[in-house]
Amino acid sequence: MMTPANPALQRMMMDVPVQVDVVLGDVRMPVADLMALSAGDVVALDRALTDTVDLYVANTLTARGRLVLADGELGVTITEILDIRD
């Protein structure tokens, strides 16, 4: 890891909120089918439970990982960090 040229700036940036989204999969369905869903209905996604999930930081695909259960909480173990400069 690089030593920051401006440590004060780095400390400030650590407090900037960033949206992180974990995408488990997706599905396309007609609006009528969506409107017909009820509590407890299951919607099948395009990925298996063992497939990796995508992590988006500020709407940019940044990493991939696997779902884990830790202390009763659902989490993600990062398995791959993508170089978004490519």
PyMOL Python script that loads the backbone (N, CA, C, O; Angstrom):
from pymol import cmd

cmd.read_pdbstr("""\
ATOM      1  N   MET A   1       0.843  -1.182   0.000  1.00  0.00           N
ATOM      2  CA  MET A   1       0.000   0.000   0.000  1.00  0.00           C
ATOM      3  C   MET A   1       0.886   1.241   0.000  1.00  0.00           C
ATOM      4  O   MET A   1       1.911   1.281   0.681  1.00  0.00           O
ATOM      5  N   MET A   2       0.492   2.236  -0.754  1.00  0.00           N
ATOM      6  CA  MET A   2       1.281   3.457  -0.873  1.00  0.00           C
ATOM      7  C   MET A   2       1.118   4.324   0.371  1.00  0.00           C
ATOM      8  O   MET A   2       0.063   4.329   1.005  1.00  0.00           O
ATOM      9  N   THR A   3       2.172   5.054   0.708  1.00  0.00           N
ATOM     10  CA  THR A   3       2.081   6.047   1.761  1.00  0.00           C
ATOM     11  C   THR A   3       1.457   7.292   1.166  1.00  0.00           C
ATOM     12  O   THR A   3       1.951   7.810   0.164  1.00  0.00           O
ATOM     13  N   PRO A   4       0.369   7.788   1.767  1.00  0.00           N
ATOM     14  CA  PRO A   4      -0.305   8.946   1.180  1.00  0.00           C
ATOM     15  C   PRO A   4       0.567  10.190   1.224  1.00  0.00           C
ATOM     16  O   PRO A   4       1.296  10.419   2.189  1.00  0.00           O
ATOM     17  N   ALA A   5       0.482  10.992   0.163  1.00  0.00           N
ATOM     18  CA  ALA A   5       1.222  12.252   0.106  1.00  0.00           C
ATOM     19  C   ALA A   5       0.626  13.255   1.090  1.00  0.00           C
ATOM     20  O   ALA A   5       1.321  14.151   1.569  1.00  0.00           O
ATOM     21  N   ASN A   6      -0.653  13.099   1.386  1.00  0.00           N
ATOM     22  CA  ASN A   6      -1.335  14.031   2.263  1.00  0.00           C
ATOM     23  C   ASN A   6      -2.154  13.234   3.285  1.00  0.00           C
ATOM     24  O   ASN A   6      -3.316  12.924   3.025  1.00  0.00           O
ATOM     25  N   PRO A   7      -1.567  12.896   4.446  1.00  0.00           N
ATOM     26  CA  PRO A   7      -2.281  12.094   5.445  1.00  0.00           C
ATOM     27  C   PRO A   7      -3.581  12.736   5.923  1.00  0.00           C
ATOM     28  O   PRO A   7      -4.543  12.023   6.212  1.00  0.00           O
ATOM     29  N   ALA A   8      -3.630  14.049   6.012  1.00  0.00           N
ATOM     30  CA  ALA A   8      -4.854  14.727   6.446  1.00  0.00           C
ATOM     31  C   ALA A   8      -5.979  14.481   5.441  1.00  0.00           C
ATOM     32  O   ALA A   8      -7.124  14.247   5.826  1.00  0.00           O
ATOM     33  N   LEU A   9      -5.646  14.536   4.162  1.00  0.00           N
ATOM     34  CA  LEU A   9      -6.648  14.273   3.123  1.00  0.00           C
ATOM     35  C   LEU A   9      -7.130  12.823   3.206  1.00  0.00           C
ATOM     36  O   LEU A   9      -8.322  12.555   3.058  1.00  0.00           O
ATOM     37  N   GLN A  10      -6.212  11.898   3.441  1.00  0.00           N
ATOM     38  CA  GLN A  10      -6.600  10.497   3.555  1.00  0.00           C
ATOM     39  C   GLN A  10      -7.558  10.301   4.728  1.00  0.00           C
ATOM     40  O   GLN A  10      -8.562   9.604   4.583  1.00  0.00           O
ATOM     41  N   ARG A  11      -7.273  10.900   5.891  1.00  0.00           N
ATOM     42  CA  ARG A  11      -8.167  10.780   7.052  1.00  0.00           C
ATOM     43  C   ARG A  11      -9.534  11.352   6.735  1.00  0.00           C
ATOM     44  O   ARG A  11     -10.551  10.777   7.123  1.00  0.00           O
ATOM     45  N   MET A  12      -9.572  12.479   6.034  1.00  0.00           N
ATOM     46  CA  MET A  12     -10.841  13.100   5.682  1.00  0.00           C
ATOM     47  C   MET A  12     -11.634  12.206   4.733  1.00  0.00           C
ATOM     48  O   MET A  12     -12.847  12.060   4.878  1.00  0.00           O
ATOM     49  N   MET A  13     -10.947  11.609   3.766  1.00  0.00           N
ATOM     50  CA  MET A  13     -11.624  10.771   2.779  1.00  0.00           C
ATOM     51  C   MET A  13     -12.199   9.504   3.406  1.00  0.00           C
ATOM     52  O   MET A  13     -13.167   8.946   2.890  1.00  0.00           O
ATOM     53  N   MET A  14     -11.618   9.048   4.506  1.00  0.00           N
ATOM     54  CA  MET A  14     -12.116   7.851   5.177  1.00  0.00           C
ATOM     55  C   MET A  14     -13.505   8.065   5.769  1.00  0.00           C
ATOM     56  O   MET A  14     -14.188   7.094   6.095  1.00  0.00           O
ATOM     57  N   ASP A  15     -13.936   9.318   5.913  1.00  0.00           N
ATOM     58  CA  ASP A  15     -15.255   9.627   6.465  1.00  0.00           C
ATOM     59  C   ASP A  15     -16.285   9.967   5.394  1.00  0.00           C
ATOM     60  O   ASP A  15     -17.417  10.323   5.719  1.00  0.00           O
ATOM     61  N   VAL A  16     -15.910   9.862   4.126  1.00  0.00           N
ATOM     62  CA  VAL A  16     -16.851  10.170   3.043  1.00  0.00           C
ATOM     63  C   VAL A  16     -17.737   8.945   2.813  1.00  0.00           C
ATOM     64  O   VAL A  16     -17.226   7.862   2.525  1.00  0.00           O
ATOM     65  N   PRO A  17     -19.061   9.104   2.936  1.00  0.00           N
ATOM     66  CA  PRO A  17     -19.941   7.959   2.712  1.00  0.00           C
ATOM     67  C   PRO A  17     -19.941   7.541   1.240  1.00  0.00           C
ATOM     68  O   PRO A  17     -19.956   8.381   0.341  1.00  0.00           O
ATOM     69  N   VAL A  18     -19.924   6.238   1.020  1.00  0.00           N
ATOM     70  CA  VAL A  18     -19.927   5.681  -0.325  1.00  0.00           C
ATOM     71  C   VAL A  18     -20.971   4.576  -0.361  1.00  0.00           C
ATOM     72  O   VAL A  18     -21.036   3.743   0.542  1.00  0.00           O
ATOM     73  N   GLN A  19     -21.782   4.573  -1.401  1.00  0.00           N
ATOM     74  CA  GLN A  19     -22.791   3.523  -1.540  1.00  0.00           C
ATOM     75  C   GLN A  19     -22.145   2.253  -2.072  1.00  0.00           C
ATOM     76  O   GLN A  19     -21.453   2.277  -3.089  1.00  0.00           O
ATOM     77  N   VAL A  20     -22.377   1.144  -1.376  1.00  0.00           N
ATOM     78  CA  VAL A  20     -21.891  -0.163  -1.800  1.00  0.00           C
ATOM     79  C   VAL A  20     -23.109  -1.057  -2.007  1.00  0.00           C
ATOM     80  O   VAL A  20     -23.926  -1.221  -1.101  1.00  0.00           O
ATOM     81  N   ASP A  21     -23.230  -1.632  -3.200  1.00  0.00           N
ATOM     82  CA  ASP A  21     -24.331  -2.533  -3.520  1.00  0.00           C
ATOM     83  C   ASP A  21     -23.772  -3.917  -3.791  1.00  0.00           C
ATOM     84  O   ASP A  21     -22.762  -4.063  -4.479  1.00  0.00           O
ATOM     85  N   VAL A  22     -24.430  -4.933  -3.251  1.00  0.00           N
ATOM     86  CA  VAL A  22     -24.075  -6.323  -3.521  1.00  0.00           C
ATOM     87  C   VAL A  22     -25.198  -6.903  -4.364  1.00  0.00           C
ATOM     88  O   VAL A  22     -26.353  -6.938  -3.937  1.00  0.00           O
ATOM     89  N   VAL A  23     -24.855  -7.356  -5.558  1.00  0.00           N
ATOM     90  CA  VAL A  23     -25.851  -7.890  -6.482  1.00  0.00           C
ATOM     91  C   VAL A  23     -25.780  -9.409  -6.440  1.00  0.00           C
ATOM     92  O   VAL A  23     -24.776 -10.016  -6.811  1.00  0.00           O
ATOM     93  N   LEU A  24     -26.877 -10.005  -5.976  1.00  0.00           N
ATOM     94  CA  LEU A  24     -26.952 -11.452  -5.862  1.00  0.00           C
ATOM     95  C   LEU A  24     -27.293 -12.097  -7.197  1.00  0.00           C
ATOM     96  O   LEU A  24     -26.935 -13.249  -7.445  1.00  0.00           O
ATOM     97  N   GLY A  25     -27.969 -11.371  -8.039  1.00  0.00           N
ATOM     98  CA  GLY A  25     -28.414 -11.857  -9.341  1.00  0.00           C
ATOM     99  C   GLY A  25     -29.518 -10.947  -9.826  1.00  0.00           C
ATOM    100  O   GLY A  25     -29.858  -9.965  -9.167  1.00  0.00           O
ATOM    101  N   ASP A  26     -30.076 -11.268 -10.973  1.00  0.00           N
ATOM    102  CA  ASP A  26     -31.199 -10.461 -11.429  1.00  0.00           C
ATOM    103  C   ASP A  26     -32.198 -11.335 -12.173  1.00  0.00           C
ATOM    104  O   ASP A  26     -31.937 -12.490 -12.509  1.00  0.00           O
ATOM    105  N   VAL A  27     -33.329 -10.738 -12.408  1.00  0.00           N
ATOM    106  CA  VAL A  27     -34.406 -11.414 -13.116  1.00  0.00           C
ATOM    107  C   VAL A  27     -35.219 -10.345 -13.842  1.00  0.00           C
ATOM    108  O   VAL A  27     -35.383  -9.230 -13.345  1.00  0.00           O
ATOM    109  N   ARG A  28     -35.710 -10.689 -14.987  1.00  0.00           N
ATOM    110  CA  ARG A  28     -36.601  -9.786 -15.729  1.00  0.00           C
ATOM    111  C   ARG A  28     -37.979 -10.426 -15.741  1.00  0.00           C
ATOM    112  O   ARG A  28     -38.136 -11.615 -16.017  1.00  0.00           O
ATOM    113  N   MET A  29     -38.973  -9.601 -15.433  1.00  0.00           N
ATOM    114  CA  MET A  29     -40.336 -10.109 -15.442  1.00  0.00           C
ATOM    115  C   MET A  29     -41.283  -8.985 -15.839  1.00  0.00           C
ATOM    116  O   MET A  29     -40.995  -7.810 -15.609  1.00  0.00           O
ATOM    117  N   PRO A  30     -42.403  -9.348 -16.430  1.00  0.00           N
ATOM    118  CA  PRO A  30     -43.387  -8.325 -16.789  1.00  0.00           C
ATOM    119  C   PRO A  30     -43.907  -7.614 -15.534  1.00  0.00           C
ATOM    120  O   PRO A  30     -43.949  -8.200 -14.452  1.00  0.00           O
ATOM    121  N   VAL A  31     -44.291  -6.378 -15.687  1.00  0.00           N
ATOM    122  CA  VAL A  31     -44.803  -5.588 -14.567  1.00  0.00           C
ATOM    123  C   VAL A  31     -46.000  -6.285 -13.928  1.00  0.00           C
ATOM    124  O   VAL A  31     -46.154  -6.255 -12.708  1.00  0.00           O
ATOM    125  N   ALA A  32     -46.838  -6.905 -14.733  1.00  0.00           N
ATOM    126  CA  ALA A  32     -48.011  -7.595 -14.192  1.00  0.00           C
ATOM    127  C   ALA A  32     -47.593  -8.704 -13.222  1.00  0.00           C
ATOM    128  O   ALA A  32     -48.223  -8.889 -12.181  1.00  0.00           O
ATOM    129  N   ASP A  33     -46.523  -9.445 -13.568  1.00  0.00           N
ATOM    130  CA  ASP A  33     -46.031 -10.493 -12.675  1.00  0.00           C
ATOM    131  C   ASP A  33     -45.447  -9.889 -11.403  1.00  0.00           C
ATOM    132  O   ASP A  33     -45.634 -10.431 -10.313  1.00  0.00           O
ATOM    133  N   LEU A  34     -44.757  -8.795 -11.535  1.00  0.00           N
ATOM    134  CA  LEU A  34     -44.194  -8.101 -10.385  1.00  0.00           C
ATOM    135  C   LEU A  34     -45.294  -7.637  -9.437  1.00  0.00           C
ATOM    136  O   LEU A  34     -45.193  -7.798  -8.220  1.00  0.00           O
ATOM    137  N   MET A  35     -46.343  -7.060 -10.010  1.00  0.00           N
ATOM    138  CA  MET A  35     -47.457  -6.559  -9.206  1.00  0.00           C
ATOM    139  C   MET A  35     -48.215  -7.696  -8.521  1.00  0.00           C
ATOM    140  O   MET A  35     -48.863  -7.477  -7.497  1.00  0.00           O
ATOM    141  N   ALA A  36     -48.141  -8.897  -9.072  1.00  0.00           N
ATOM    142  CA  ALA A  36     -48.861 -10.040  -8.507  1.00  0.00           C
ATOM    143  C   ALA A  36     -48.099 -10.709  -7.371  1.00  0.00           C
ATOM    144  O   ALA A  36     -48.638 -11.606  -6.723  1.00  0.00           O
ATOM    145  N   LEU A  37     -46.849 -10.294  -7.110  1.00  0.00           N
ATOM    146  CA  LEU A  37     -46.071 -10.911  -6.039  1.00  0.00           C
ATOM    147  C   LEU A  37     -46.667 -10.586  -4.679  1.00  0.00           C
ATOM    148  O   LEU A  37     -47.179  -9.491  -4.445  1.00  0.00           O
ATOM    149  N   SER A  38     -46.586 -11.562  -3.796  1.00  0.00           N
ATOM    150  CA  SER A  38     -47.066 -11.395  -2.420  1.00  0.00           C
ATOM    151  C   SER A  38     -45.932 -11.736  -1.459  1.00  0.00           C
ATOM    152  O   SER A  38     -44.931 -12.339  -1.845  1.00  0.00           O
ATOM    153  N   ALA A  39     -46.106 -11.344  -0.218  1.00  0.00           N
ATOM    154  CA  ALA A  39     -45.122 -11.692   0.806  1.00  0.00           C
ATOM    155  C   ALA A  39     -44.951 -13.204   0.842  1.00  0.00           C
ATOM    156  O   ALA A  39     -45.930 -13.950   0.856  1.00  0.00           O
ATOM    157  N   GLY A  40     -43.706 -13.646   0.855  1.00  0.00           N
ATOM    158  CA  GLY A  40     -43.418 -15.073   0.903  1.00  0.00           C
ATOM    159  C   GLY A  40     -43.188 -15.703  -0.460  1.00  0.00           C
ATOM    160  O   GLY A  40     -42.695 -16.828  -0.538  1.00  0.00           O
ATOM    161  N   ASP A  41     -43.536 -15.000  -1.543  1.00  0.00           N
ATOM    162  CA  ASP A  41     -43.273 -15.529  -2.884  1.00  0.00           C
ATOM    163  C   ASP A  41     -41.764 -15.584  -3.117  1.00  0.00           C
ATOM    164  O   ASP A  41     -41.015 -14.760  -2.591  1.00  0.00           O
ATOM    165  N   VAL A  42     -41.331 -16.553  -3.903  1.00  0.00           N
ATOM    166  CA  VAL A  42     -39.914 -16.715  -4.227  1.00  0.00           C
ATOM    167  C   VAL A  42     -39.702 -16.315  -5.677  1.00  0.00           C
ATOM    168  O   VAL A  42     -40.431 -16.752  -6.567  1.00  0.00           O
ATOM    169  N   VAL A  43     -38.701 -15.483  -5.904  1.00  0.00           N
ATOM    170  CA  VAL A  43     -38.333 -15.065  -7.260  1.00  0.00           C
ATOM    171  C   VAL A  43     -36.981 -15.703  -7.576  1.00  0.00           C
ATOM    172  O   VAL A  43     -35.990 -15.428  -6.899  1.00  0.00           O
ATOM    173  N   ALA A  44     -36.940 -16.545  -8.596  1.00  0.00           N
ATOM    174  CA  ALA A  44     -35.702 -17.222  -8.977  1.00  0.00           C
ATOM    175  C   ALA A  44     -34.779 -16.229  -9.688  1.00  0.00           C
ATOM    176  O   ALA A  44     -35.200 -15.518 -10.601  1.00  0.00           O
ATOM    177  N   LEU A  45     -33.527 -16.191  -9.261  1.00  0.00           N
ATOM    178  CA  LEU A  45     -32.529 -15.320  -9.872  1.00  0.00           C
ATOM    179  C   LEU A  45     -31.740 -16.099 -10.917  1.00  0.00           C
ATOM    180  O   LEU A  45     -31.892 -17.314 -11.049  1.00  0.00           O
ATOM    181  N   ASP A  46     -30.896 -15.384 -11.656  1.00  0.00           N
ATOM    182  CA  ASP A  46     -30.144 -16.005 -12.742  1.00  0.00           C
ATOM    183  C   ASP A  46     -28.823 -16.630 -12.278  1.00  0.00           C
ATOM    184  O   ASP A  46     -28.001 -17.009 -13.113  1.00  0.00           O
ATOM    185  N   ARG A  47     -28.609 -16.742 -10.980  1.00  0.00           N
ATOM    186  CA  ARG A  47     -27.371 -17.308 -10.450  1.00  0.00           C
ATOM    187  C   ARG A  47     -27.690 -18.371  -9.413  1.00  0.00           C
ATOM    188  O   ARG A  47     -28.741 -18.351  -8.773  1.00  0.00           O
ATOM    189  N   ALA A  48     -26.760 -19.294  -9.265  1.00  0.00           N
ATOM    190  CA  ALA A  48     -26.879 -20.320  -8.229  1.00  0.00           C
ATOM    191  C   ALA A  48     -26.377 -19.760  -6.911  1.00  0.00           C
ATOM    192  O   ALA A  48     -25.646 -18.770  -6.885  1.00  0.00           O
ATOM    193  N   LEU A  49     -26.768 -20.389  -5.835  1.00  0.00           N
ATOM    194  CA  LEU A  49     -26.363 -19.956  -4.499  1.00  0.00           C
ATOM    195  C   LEU A  49     -24.845 -19.958  -4.334  1.00  0.00           C
ATOM    196  O   LEU A  49     -24.302 -19.166  -3.563  1.00  0.00           O
ATOM    197  N   THR A  50     -24.164 -20.838  -5.049  1.00  0.00           N
ATOM    198  CA  THR A  50     -22.705 -20.943  -4.927  1.00  0.00           C
ATOM    199  C   THR A  50     -21.951 -19.996  -5.860  1.00  0.00           C
ATOM    200  O   THR A  50     -20.728 -19.892  -5.761  1.00  0.00           O
ATOM    201  N   ASP A  51     -22.642 -19.308  -6.757  1.00  0.00           N
ATOM    202  CA  ASP A  51     -21.984 -18.361  -7.666  1.00  0.00           C
ATOM    203  C   ASP A  51     -21.519 -17.126  -6.909  1.00  0.00           C
ATOM    204  O   ASP A  51     -22.024 -16.821  -5.828  1.00  0.00           O
ATOM    205  N   THR A  52     -20.556 -16.422  -7.481  1.00  0.00           N
ATOM    206  CA  THR A  52     -20.080 -15.189  -6.858  1.00  0.00           C
ATOM    207  C   THR A  52     -21.128 -14.090  -6.991  1.00  0.00           C
ATOM    208  O   THR A  52     -21.983 -14.122  -7.876  1.00  0.00           O
ATOM    209  N   VAL A  53     -21.038 -13.117  -6.087  1.00  0.00           N
ATOM    210  CA  VAL A  53     -21.880 -11.933  -6.134  1.00  0.00           C
ATOM    211  C   VAL A  53     -21.015 -10.770  -6.610  1.00  0.00           C
ATOM    212  O   VAL A  53     -19.794 -10.800  -6.460  1.00  0.00           O
ATOM    213  N   ASP A  54     -21.638  -9.758  -7.176  1.00  0.00           N
ATOM    214  CA  ASP A  54     -20.921  -8.578  -7.659  1.00  0.00           C
ATOM    215  C   ASP A  54     -21.027  -7.461  -6.628  1.00  0.00           C
ATOM    216  O   ASP A  54     -22.100  -7.222  -6.074  1.00  0.00           O
ATOM    217  N   LEU A  55     -19.917  -6.778  -6.372  1.00  0.00           N
ATOM    218  CA  LEU A  55     -19.907  -5.631  -5.476  1.00  0.00           C
ATOM    219  C   LEU A  55     -19.689  -4.376  -6.298  1.00  0.00           C
ATOM    220  O   LEU A  55     -18.698  -4.248  -7.018  1.00  0.00           O
ATOM    221  N   TYR A  56     -20.622  -3.459  -6.179  1.00  0.00           N
ATOM    222  CA  TYR A  56     -20.547  -2.179  -6.868  1.00  0.00           C
ATOM    223  C   TYR A  56     -20.270  -1.097  -5.835  1.00  0.00           C
ATOM    224  O   TYR A  56     -20.951  -1.023  -4.812  1.00  0.00           O
ATOM    225  N   VAL A  57     -19.279  -0.265  -6.096  1.00  0.00           N
ATOM    226  CA  VAL A  57     -18.983   0.895  -5.260  1.00  0.00           C
ATOM    227  C   VAL A  57     -19.265   2.114  -6.103  1.00  0.00           C
ATOM    228  O   VAL A  57     -18.653   2.319  -7.151  1.00  0.00           O
ATOM    229  N   ALA A  58     -20.205   2.927  -5.633  1.00  0.00           N
ATOM    230  CA  ALA A  58     -20.623   4.119  -6.377  1.00  0.00           C
ATOM    231  C   ALA A  58     -20.994   3.753  -7.822  1.00  0.00           C
ATOM    232  O   ALA A  58     -20.566   4.415  -8.768  1.00  0.00           O
ATOM    233  N   ASN A  59     -21.793   2.691  -7.978  1.00  0.00           N
ATOM    234  CA  ASN A  59     -22.307   2.237  -9.281  1.00  0.00           C
ATOM    235  C   ASN A  59     -21.238   1.703 -10.227  1.00  0.00           C
ATOM    236  O   ASN A  59     -21.483   1.599 -11.429  1.00  0.00           O
ATOM    237  N   THR A  60     -20.063   1.363  -9.714  1.00  0.00           N
ATOM    238  CA  THR A  60     -18.989   0.802 -10.531  1.00  0.00           C
ATOM    239  C   THR A  60     -18.662  -0.593 -10.018  1.00  0.00           C
ATOM    240  O   THR A  60     -18.368  -0.767  -8.836  1.00  0.00           O
ATOM    241  N   LEU A  61     -18.712  -1.600 -10.912  1.00  0.00           N
ATOM    242  CA  LEU A  61     -18.352  -2.958 -10.520  1.00  0.00           C
ATOM    243  C   LEU A  61     -16.892  -2.946 -10.077  1.00  0.00           C
ATOM    244  O   LEU A  61     -15.997  -2.647 -10.868  1.00  0.00           O
ATOM    245  N   THR A  62     -16.660  -3.273  -8.807  1.00  0.00           N
ATOM    246  CA  THR A  62     -15.347  -3.134  -8.209  1.00  0.00           C
ATOM    247  C   THR A  62     -14.754  -4.458  -7.737  1.00  0.00           C
ATOM    248  O   THR A  62     -13.536  -4.632  -7.741  1.00  0.00           O
ATOM    249  N   ALA A  63     -15.613  -5.387  -7.331  1.00  0.00           N
ATOM    250  CA  ALA A  63     -15.113  -6.646  -6.775  1.00  0.00           C
ATOM    251  C   ALA A  63     -16.168  -7.727  -6.917  1.00  0.00           C
ATOM    252  O   ALA A  63     -17.325  -7.461  -7.244  1.00  0.00           O
ATOM    253  N   ARG A  64     -15.735  -8.963  -6.661  1.00  0.00           N
ATOM    254  CA  ARG A  64     -16.642 -10.105  -6.614  1.00  0.00           C
ATOM    255  C   ARG A  64     -16.366 -10.854  -5.318  1.00  0.00           C
ATOM    256  O   ARG A  64     -15.265 -10.794  -4.772  1.00  0.00           O
ATOM    257  N   GLY A  65     -17.378 -11.555  -4.841  1.00  0.00           N
ATOM    258  CA  GLY A  65     -17.193 -12.291  -3.600  1.00  0.00           C
ATOM    259  C   GLY A  65     -18.219 -13.387  -3.429  1.00  0.00           C
ATOM    260  O   GLY A  65     -19.035 -13.647  -4.313  1.00  0.00           O
ATOM    261  N   ARG A  66     -18.160 -14.019  -2.283  1.00  0.00           N
ATOM    262  CA  ARG A  66     -19.079 -15.115  -1.952  1.00  0.00           C
ATOM    263  C   ARG A  66     -19.858 -14.745  -0.688  1.00  0.00           C
ATOM    264  O   ARG A  66     -19.333 -14.106   0.223  1.00  0.00           O
ATOM    265  N   LEU A  67     -21.110 -15.161  -0.662  1.00  0.00           N
ATOM    266  CA  LEU A  67     -21.937 -14.926   0.516  1.00  0.00           C
ATOM    267  C   LEU A  67     -21.448 -15.801   1.663  1.00  0.00           C
ATOM    268  O   LEU A  67     -21.085 -16.960   1.465  1.00  0.00           O
ATOM    269  N   VAL A  68     -21.444 -15.230   2.859  1.00  0.00           N
ATOM    270  CA  VAL A  68     -21.068 -15.964   4.060  1.00  0.00           C
ATOM    271  C   VAL A  68     -22.039 -15.605   5.180  1.00  0.00           C
ATOM    272  O   VAL A  68     -22.684 -14.557   5.143  1.00  0.00           O
ATOM    273  N   LEU A  69     -22.135 -16.467   6.155  1.00  0.00           N
ATOM    274  CA  LEU A  69     -22.917 -16.202   7.346  1.00  0.00           C
ATOM    275  C   LEU A  69     -21.937 -16.069   8.501  1.00  0.00           C
ATOM    276  O   LEU A  69     -21.205 -17.009   8.811  1.00  0.00           O
ATOM    277  N   ALA A  70     -21.923 -14.901   9.140  1.00  0.00           N
ATOM    278  CA  ALA A  70     -20.993 -14.643  10.238  1.00  0.00           C
ATOM    279  C   ALA A  70     -21.769 -14.096  11.426  1.00  0.00           C
ATOM    280  O   ALA A  70     -22.382 -13.031  11.345  1.00  0.00           O
ATOM    281  N   ASP A  71     -21.738 -14.826  12.516  1.00  0.00           N
ATOM    282  CA  ASP A  71     -22.455 -14.411  13.731  1.00  0.00           C
ATOM    283  C   ASP A  71     -23.922 -14.118  13.452  1.00  0.00           C
ATOM    284  O   ASP A  71     -24.477 -13.160  13.990  1.00  0.00           O
ATOM    285  N   GLY A  72     -24.548 -14.928  12.625  1.00  0.00           N
ATOM    286  CA  GLY A  72     -25.963 -14.761  12.318  1.00  0.00           C
ATOM    287  C   GLY A  72     -26.261 -13.649  11.328  1.00  0.00           C
ATOM    288  O   GLY A  72     -27.428 -13.371  11.053  1.00  0.00           O
ATOM    289  N   GLU A  73     -25.238 -13.011  10.788  1.00  0.00           N
ATOM    290  CA  GLU A  73     -25.405 -11.925   9.826  1.00  0.00           C
ATOM    291  C   GLU A  73     -24.923 -12.373   8.459  1.00  0.00           C
ATOM    292  O   GLU A  73     -23.932 -13.095   8.351  1.00  0.00           O
ATOM    293  N   LEU A  74     -25.616 -11.949   7.421  1.00  0.00           N
ATOM    294  CA  LEU A  74     -25.205 -12.240   6.055  1.00  0.00           C
ATOM    295  C   LEU A  74     -24.106 -11.267   5.662  1.00  0.00           C
ATOM    296  O   LEU A  74     -24.226 -10.063   5.887  1.00  0.00           O
ATOM    297  N   GLY A  75     -23.042 -11.787   5.078  1.00  0.00           N
ATOM    298  CA  GLY A  75     -21.921 -10.942   4.670  1.00  0.00           C
ATOM    299  C   GLY A  75     -21.342 -11.419   3.357  1.00  0.00           C
ATOM    300  O   GLY A  75     -21.851 -12.352   2.736  1.00  0.00           O
ATOM    301  N   VAL A  76     -20.274 -10.767   2.945  1.00  0.00           N
ATOM    302  CA  VAL A  76     -19.602 -11.105   1.691  1.00  0.00           C
ATOM    303  C   VAL A  76     -18.103 -11.210   1.961  1.00  0.00           C
ATOM    304  O   VAL A  76     -17.500 -10.317   2.558  1.00  0.00           O
ATOM    305  N   THR A  77     -17.517 -12.319   1.510  1.00  0.00           N
ATOM    306  CA  THR A  77     -16.069 -12.458   1.506  1.00  0.00           C
ATOM    307  C   THR A  77     -15.585 -12.073   0.119  1.00  0.00           C
ATOM    308  O   THR A  77     -16.000 -12.680  -0.869  1.00  0.00           O
ATOM    309  N   ILE A  78     -14.718 -11.080   0.028  1.00  0.00           N
ATOM    310  CA  ILE A  78     -14.233 -10.626  -1.277  1.00  0.00           C
ATOM    311  C   ILE A  78     -13.220 -11.638  -1.795  1.00  0.00           C
ATOM    312  O   ILE A  78     -12.250 -11.970  -1.113  1.00  0.00           O
ATOM    313  N   THR A  79     -13.461 -12.125  -3.016  1.00  0.00           N
ATOM    314  CA  THR A  79     -12.579 -13.117  -3.622  1.00  0.00           C
ATOM    315  C   THR A  79     -11.776 -12.535  -4.783  1.00  0.00           C
ATOM    316  O   THR A  79     -10.763 -13.103  -5.193  1.00  0.00           O
ATOM    317  N   GLU A  80     -12.230 -11.411  -5.302  1.00  0.00           N
ATOM    318  CA  GLU A  80     -11.545 -10.805  -6.461  1.00  0.00           C
ATOM    319  C   GLU A  80     -11.791  -9.303  -6.460  1.00  0.00           C
ATOM    320  O   GLU A  80     -12.932  -8.855  -6.355  1.00  0.00           O
ATOM    321  N   ILE A  81     -10.728  -8.535  -6.576  1.00  0.00           N
ATOM    322  CA  ILE A  81     -10.848  -7.086  -6.726  1.00  0.00           C
ATOM    323  C   ILE A  81     -10.517  -6.766  -8.171  1.00  0.00           C
ATOM    324  O   ILE A  81      -9.467  -7.156  -8.680  1.00  0.00           O
ATOM    325  N   LEU A  82     -11.412  -6.060  -8.822  1.00  0.00           N
ATOM    326  CA  LEU A  82     -11.251  -5.771 -10.253  1.00  0.00           C
ATOM    327  C   LEU A  82     -10.482  -4.483 -10.455  1.00  0.00           C
ATOM    328  O   LEU A  82     -10.634  -3.529  -9.692  1.00  0.00           O
ATOM    329  N   ASP A  83      -9.659  -4.460 -11.483  1.00  0.00           N
ATOM    330  CA  ASP A  83      -8.934  -3.235 -11.852  1.00  0.00           C
ATOM    331  C   ASP A  83      -9.837  -2.461 -12.809  1.00  0.00           C
ATOM    332  O   ASP A  83      -9.928  -2.798 -13.990  1.00  0.00           O
ATOM    333  N   ILE A  84     -10.497  -1.438 -12.306  1.00  0.00           N
ATOM    334  CA  ILE A  84     -11.482  -0.705 -13.114  1.00  0.00           C
ATOM    335  C   ILE A  84     -10.811   0.185 -14.158  1.00  0.00           C
ATOM    336  O   ILE A  84     -11.489   0.808 -14.975  1.00  0.00           O
ATOM    337  N   ARG A  85      -9.483   0.243 -14.130  1.00  0.00           N
ATOM    338  CA  ARG A  85      -8.785   1.054 -15.131  1.00  0.00           C
ATOM    339  C   ARG A  85      -8.651   0.336 -16.457  1.00  0.00           C
ATOM    340  O   ARG A  85      -8.350   0.969 -17.469  1.00  0.00           O
ATOM    341  N   ASP A  86      -8.870  -0.990 -16.480  1.00  0.00           N
ATOM    342  CA  ASP A  86      -8.747  -1.756 -17.735  1.00  0.00           C
ATOM    343  C   ASP A  86      -9.902  -1.466 -18.655  1.00  0.00           C
ATOM    344  O   ASP A  86      -9.970  -2.017 -19.754  1.00  0.00           O
TER     345      ASP A  86
END
""", "prot")
cmd.dss("prot")
cmd.show_as("cartoon", "prot")
cmd.util.cbc("prot")
cmd.orient("prot")
